[in-house]
Amino acid sequence: MVSDSGTGADEHTVPDSDVLIEFGLWLDRQRGLAPVTVHNYCWNVGRFLESLPAGVPVRSLDAALVTAFMIDFCRDRNTNSAKSMARSVRSFLRFAHATGVTTAELWGAVPSSASWHLASLPMPVPPTDLERLLAVAASWRSTALSRRDYAILLLLARLGLRRGEVARLELDDIDWRAAEVTVVGKGNTIERMPLPAEPGEAIVEWLTEGRPRCRTRSLFTTLRPPGRPLSSGAIGHIVGTACRTAGLARIGAHRLRHSLATEMLRAGASLPEVGQVLRHRNARSTAIYAKVDELSLRPLARPWPGTIPEPTGPDAEARSMARPWPEARS
C-alpha cells in the first residue's frame, strides 16, 4: 500500500496488477481530487498501461516509451483529449516516482499539446434548435422518465448548470420559499442561484408524479432499478436521447451552457454578468464569449479594402429621406 506520506516505498511495493488502484488512492488522499476526476485519470492511465509492450513492467518504463505512446495517441485526437491524457500520464509518472515504482523522473517525457488560450469559439445551440428540443421534451412528459428528463434539460438550458452539477443536486439543495437552488460547482464551491419558475415547476412535477420512493437524497434518480443517483454520464445520455427524439443532431450537454451565455450577451448582458451566472472564478473563462458578441464587435470591424463605408448617424438618416428637386437631375 502507498504510505500517507507518499514516499519511502521501494519499487516492488506496488505490483503492476494493483498499480491503478494505488494510483487512484494516491489521487484521492494526496491530491484531494474529486471522484469523477480520479476516475478519468485512472481510465486514461489504464489505456496507457495497456499500450505497453508485452512483458514490460511499469518499473522498466523509459522516456522513449512514454513519448511514443503520447505521439501515437494524439495523432487523431482533438486538443482536449490530448491534454486530458497528458495530464493523466504526467500525474501517474509523478506518483510512480514518489512511491518508488520508477526511479527516473519521466513526466518530462510527456509532450505538451499545442493550444492557445481563447483560440476556440464557443459552440452554442441555434435558438430554433434549442426551443424545438425543449418543446418536444415538454410535449412528451407523460411518463416519470420524460418528466425527469425535461426537468434536467431545463436546468441545463435555463440555469447553465454543468452536467456533473445536475447529477450532484440533492433534495435539500432547493429552498422552495426563497426560490433558490444550492449548486456544488468546480472545486466543491457552494453557491446559491435563483430557481426560475419554469425549471422549478418541472422539478415539482418530477417529484410529485415521477420520482420513486427511495432513501437516497439525490434529486434525480434512476427508475429501473429505482432510487439510484444519476451519474454525470447519464445526464449527457439524457441530452443525446432528447436530441434524437426531437430529430436533431446530437448536442453535448455543455453546449446548452454556451447557449445560455450567448443569448444573455445578445439580450444586452455584460460579460461580468454572464460570468456571475455561469459561476466562473476567473474572468478569463468568460472572456471567450466576447468573440460571439456580434453587436459589440461590429463597431470594431474595419471596411473591406476598396469599399466605401456607408455613412451613419442623424445626417445620413436625413439624407436618405431627401427627394430630388422637381425637374432636377437625380
N, C-alpha and C positions, 0 to 999 in steps of 0.2 A: 504493500500500500504506500501511497505517497504521504510523506510526513507533512504536518501542518505548516512547517517552516518552508517546505518546497525545496529543500536542499539536503544533501548528505546521503542520498541513495546511490548505490552502485549500479552498474549497467545491467545487472541481472535482476534488479528489484521488480521491474515491471515486465512480465512476459509479453511477447508480441500479441498473444491472443487476448490479453486484457488491457492493452495499451489504450484503446479507445475509451474504455470505462474509466481508467485512471485519468485520462486527459479530460473527460467530462467532469469528474470530481474536482480536478485542479482548477478548471474554469469557474466552477461554482464556488469553491472555497477560497481560492487565492485571488481570483479576478472579480468575483461577485457579479458575474454576468447573468442576465435574465435566462430563464429556462429555454425560451424559444431561440435565443442566440447560442446557447450551449448546444442545442440540437442541430442548428445549422452548421456550426463549426465542426461538430463530430461527423455529420453527414459528409461534408466536404473532405475532411481528413480521411474518412473511410474510403472515398474514391481514390485519394492519393495513395493510400497504402495498398489498395487492390492493384494499382498500376505498377507496383514494384516487380521486378523480375522474380521469377520463382526461385525460392531458396535464399533470397536476400533479406536478412533480418533488419529490423529498424536500426539496431546499433551499428550496422555497416553502411548506413546512408552516407552519401557524399554530395558535394555541391553539384557535380555533373548530373546525378540522378534527379536532384531537386529541380534544377534549371530545365532539364529536358522535359520533365513532366509538365511544368508550367507553360513552356512554349507550345507543347502539343495540345494541352487543354485549351489554351486561349486562341488557338488557330481559328476556330469558327464560333467564338463566343462574343457576346456583347461586352461592353466595358463593365457593367455592373456585375456580371457573372465572373469576369476575370478578377475584379477587385475583391469580390467575396471569397473566391478560392485563395487568392494571395494572402488575405488577412488570416484565413483559417490555417493555412500551411505555415505561415510565419509564427503564429501563436503555438502551433503544435511543436515546431522546432525549438522554440524557446522553452516550452515545457520539457521536451526531451533532454535538452542540455541542463536545465535546472535540476532535474531528477536523476541525472547520470545515465540516462538511456543512451545518449550520444555524447561524445567527448568534444566535438567541434561545434562552433557557433555557426550553424548552417543557415540561419534565417536571412543572412545577407545574400544568399544564392537565389532567393525568390525575386525575380524581376518585377519592377513596377509597371503597371499598365499605363499607357498614355491617356491622360484625361485632363480636362481643364475645367475649373470651376465656372459654373453658369454657361457652359458651352452648349448644353442641350436646351431644347424647348419643352415646356410642359405640354402634355397631350390631353387637353380637355375633351370631354364627350360633346359632340354637337348638341346644342339645346333641343333640337327637334327629336334627336335620338334619345336623349335623357328623359324628356317628357313622355315619349312613347314607352320607354322601359317602365317608368313608374305607373303610367296609365294602365298598361297591360297587367302589371303586377297587382294594381288595385282592383281591377275587374275580376281577377281570378281568386280573390281572397275569401273563398267559401269553405276552405278546409283549414285545419290547425296549421298544417305545413305552410300554406300560402300566406296565412296571417303572420306567422313568424317571419317569413322571408320578406314580406312587404315592410314590416317594421324595421328590419335590418337595412333594407335598401334606403329607407328614408333617413336613417341615422347616418349612413354613409354619404348620401347626396345632400341633405339639408344642413347637417352639422359638420361635415367634413371629417368625421372620425376615421381613424385608421382601422383596418380590419381586426388587428390584434386588440385594439381598444374596445371594439364592439364585443369581441369574444370575452373580454375580462369584466364586462359590466355585470353587476350583481343587483339583486332586488333592492338592497339598502342604498344603492347609489342614486336612486331617484327620490327627490324631495318634491312630492306632488303639490304641497301647499305653496312652495316657492317657485314651482315650475322650473326646477333646475336638475341637472344631472351631474354627478361627480365622475370625472374621467381620469383613469390612471394612464398617463402617457409614457413617452420615452423616458428612460432613466427613473421610472417609478415616480414621476412627478404627478401630483394630485391637483386637479383644477376643477372648478365648478363652472358649468356652462348653462346658459338658458335652454330650456327644453321647449321648442315651438309646439304649437297646438297640433300640427299635422302629424309629426312623429309621435308625440305624446298620445294622441288618440289611437294610433296604430299599435302602440305598446299596450295600452289598456285592452284593446280588442284581443291581442295575443294572450295577455294574462288571464282574461276572463273567459275566453272562448277557445283557447288553444293549448296553453301550457299545461303539461301533465302534472299531476300531484307527485312531488318528489322532495327529497331532503336537501338537495343542492340549492344554494342561494344564487346560482348563476341566473342571469336574466333570460338568456336564450339557451335552450337545451335541445337535445335530440328527442325524437318521438318514438323511434324504434331502434334500439331499446330506449324506453323513456327515461328522462331525468339525467342524462349525461351532459356536461357542459360542452358547448360547441368550441371547436378549435379555430385558430386563425385561418387554417387551410379550408375549413368548412365554410367560413364566411366567403372566401374567394370563390368556392364552388357554387355557392348560392347565387352570387352575381352572374357567373357564367351560365347557370341554368336559366336565370331570368332573361338573359340576353337571347338564348335560343328560343324561349317561349315567345319573346317579342319579335322574333325574326331579325335580330341584329347580330352583327359580328361580335365575337367575344370581347368584353370590356373588362379590364383589370379593375379590381376594387379601388386601387389608389387613384385611378383616373377620375373617379367621382369626386375625390378631394380636389384635384386640379380644376375640375369643372366649377366647383363652388367658388374657388379663388378667382377664376377668370370672370365669372358672372358678377361677383362683387365689384371687381375693377370696372367692368362695363357699366355698372349701375352708379359709379361715382365714388366708390370707397377708396381710401388711400391705402398704400402699401402697409403702413403700420397697423391699420385696422384689419387688413387681411391677415397679417402676421398674428394679431391678437386672437382672431377666430380660429386660425389653424394651430395656435399654441406653439409657434416657433420660438425657440430660446435664443436664436441668433438671427439678426436682421438679414444676414446673407442668405439664409434659407428662403426668405420671402422675396429677395431681390430678383430671382429668376422670373417672377411673374411680371416684372416691368417690361419684359420683351414681348408680352402678349397684350399689353395695354395700348391698343392701337390709337385711341383718342389722344393719349398723352404723347405718343411717339410721332404722330402726324406732323406737328409743327417743326419737328427736328429734321424731317426729310428734306433733302436738297433737290431742286428741279433737275430733271434729266438733261444732260448736255445737249444744247441745240434747241431747247424748247423755251418758250416764254411763259413764265408762271402767270396765271390769271390773277388780276388784282382782287383784293379782298377789302372789306371794310365798308363804311357808310357811303363813301364816294362811289365805289364800284357798284353798290346796290342802286344808287340813284341813277348812275349812268346806264344800267341795264333797263331801267324803266323809261328812259328818254325815247322819244319818237322823232324821226326826221321831220324837219320843217316842210310844209307842203311845197311842192314843186322843186324841192332841193334834192340834190343827188345824195343818196344814202351810201 
